[in-house]
């Protein structure tokens, strides 16, 4: 191990190894599917908004993002169903 340079303005640069392949995260589509279906089921079972407005905004942002891990047609169908439920609940 070499002695660190005390005058180096960015000692963290030594931690970067450009030859190392980048880590790639791949979500498990089945876990994503189950989580989205659970959120959708909660909305479908509710007669009034089951979340605070903050939590609703979270779900409206995250739901479509998570759906990107699924096949395109399935993602579109889940997002459409979720949007319909949100519209119904906001009108209630």
N, C-alpha and C positions, 0 to 999 in steps of 0.2 A: 504494500500500500504506500502510495506516495504522500509526502507531506503536503497539506493544502497550502495554497498560496494565500498568505494573509492580506495581500494587497489586491486580490482579485475582486472586481466589483460584482461579479455574478458567479459565485461558486457552484450554483445549481446547474450550470451548463455542463459540467462533467457528468451529470446524471443522465443527460440525453445521449442515447445510443442510436445513431441514425441507421445503423445496420440491423437493428432489432425490428422485426415486423410489428406493425401497429396492432393493438388489440382491437378486435371487432366484437361488439356485443350483438347477439342474435336472440331475440325474445322467443320463448316457446309459444308457438301459435295456440296450442291448446290452453295454456294458462291465460293467455290474453283473451281468448274466446270466452272462457269461464268467467273471467272478471267483468268483461263487457256485458255478458248475459246477466250477471248478477245485478249490475247497475240498472240495466234495462228492466229486469224483473221487479226491482224495487220501485221503479217509476210506474210500471204497469199496475202494480198492486195498490198503489196509493190513490186516494181520492183527493188529496191536496199535496202540495209540494213537500216531499219528504226530506228536503235539505234546506239549509239556510241559503240565502242568495249568494253568499261567498262560495259555499260548497257547490251550488248549482253552476256558477261560473267556472269553477274548477272542472266539473264533469263536462261542461260544454267545450272546454279547451282540450282536456286530456282524452276524452272518449274518441274523437276523430283521430287524434295522434296515435293512440294505441291501436286503432283499427287498421293502421297501415301495415301491421305485422300479419294481417290476414289476407286471403285472396281478395282481389279487388271487388268482385261482385258481392261477396259476403260482407265486406267492410261497408260497402255502400248501403246494403240492406239494413245492417245494424245501425248505422248512423241515421238513416232515414227514420227507422222505428224510434230511435231515441229522440230525434228532433220532434216527431209527432207527439210523443208522450210529454215532452217538455212543454210544447204548445198547449196541449190539453190541460196540463197541470197549472200552467200560468193563467189560463182562462177560468179555472175553477174558483 
